[in-house]
Amino acid sequence: MNDNYIVKYGKKLRCGYTTGSCAAGAAKAAAKMLLSREKLEKISIDTPAGIILNLELLDIHIEEDHAYCCIVKDAGDDPDSTDKIKIYARVSKREDSKIIIDGGEGIGRITRSGFWGKSGAAAINPVPRKMITDELLKVSNCGFNVLIYAPEGKEISKKTFNSNLGIIGGISIIGTKGIVEPMSDEALKKSIYIEIDDAYDKGQREIVLFLGNYGEKVVEDLNLKGAKIKISNFIGDMLLYSKNKGFDKIILVGHIGKLCKLSIGAFNTHSKICDVRIEAFVYYLALNSATIELINCVNECKTSEEALKLIIDNNYPVVINEMIAGCVERIKRYLKDEDGESNIHVIMYSMEYGILGGKL
């Protein structure tokens, strides 16, 4: 178990270790046992994060010409779909000094050359490959054949982004630091960037960004054209990335409870980072000379849906239209596109009232 922690949103969360660390540890252990003919209980490896891991070994077998073992991935407090998966390494000696790494059962295969590697190769990322090589060189200068496999990988891969990224048949062996940080925003953003890259590389020039699962349903119901990407709360990052990537048209679809924040300039809409929902309603009501009585009533609301109902019941639909216009204006300012060269559209919806405005 990894005993490293981070503090996120005021809560202490335990870090884990990546599938790449598991593969490197299992390969190193198998190589050591193959040469020594003695079983080990644990193995230590270095990680790019500068943290030394001491990993437990399971299912150990030492044969005449090879050895194999596995390490169970521990994702810590991160909600990782590959948590507790068994990562195996089977190692045999070569007659030369080369280290050849491949993937077996449960390890995905790359179908399109790009960030992940060449088409047809096992989905073992560059950093884990280097970690495996470096750890084996600490054992011996002789050559090794290394087969990384995960019997549960094919089934678990259905819960990952792999199929969207052109990786089929199993999981990826990943990790740039060797350590999993719980609920890492950077890791999630990187996965979204890769989806955007993939859409562009496939020739898509229109992109539809939506914030959550219900937003995905709205996008499907509207039958919008273009690549459809879920972006969580990272509105600013993904708008900027999509623009710089070169998409001709960007459509943002979101619930009023998120987009009302954007309408006054909040580009990360996570409630623990920014909660100005009611303030946004008050701002647009004030701009439209609403009565102080209505403003006070809205100011007492606990949810955006409650505030929206008050606005509609009191005949201020103009607030919704101006919020949508405010979103577009803020986006163009954020993208440094005040002249309006970017083709930006915003669609806002409510759970109770459906599509509120901005429909194409």
Secondary structure, 3 states (H helix, E strand, C coil): CCCCEEEECCEEEECEECHHHHHHHHHHHHHHHHHHCCCCCEEEEECCCCCEEEEECEEEEECCCEEEEEEECCCCCCCCCCCCCEEEEEEEECCCCCEEEEECCCECEECCCECCECCCCECECHHHHHHHHHHHHHHCCCCEEEEEECCCHHHHHHHCCHHHHCEECCECECCCCCEECCCCHHHHHHHHHHHHHHHHHCCCCEEEEECCHHHHHHHHHHCCCCEEEECCCCHHHHHHHHHHHCCCEEEEEEEHHHHHHHCCCCCCCCCCCCCCHHHHHHHHHHHCCCCHHHHHHHHCCCCHHHHHHHHHHCCCCHHHHHHHHHHHHHHHHHCCCCCCCCEEEEEEEECCCEEEECCC
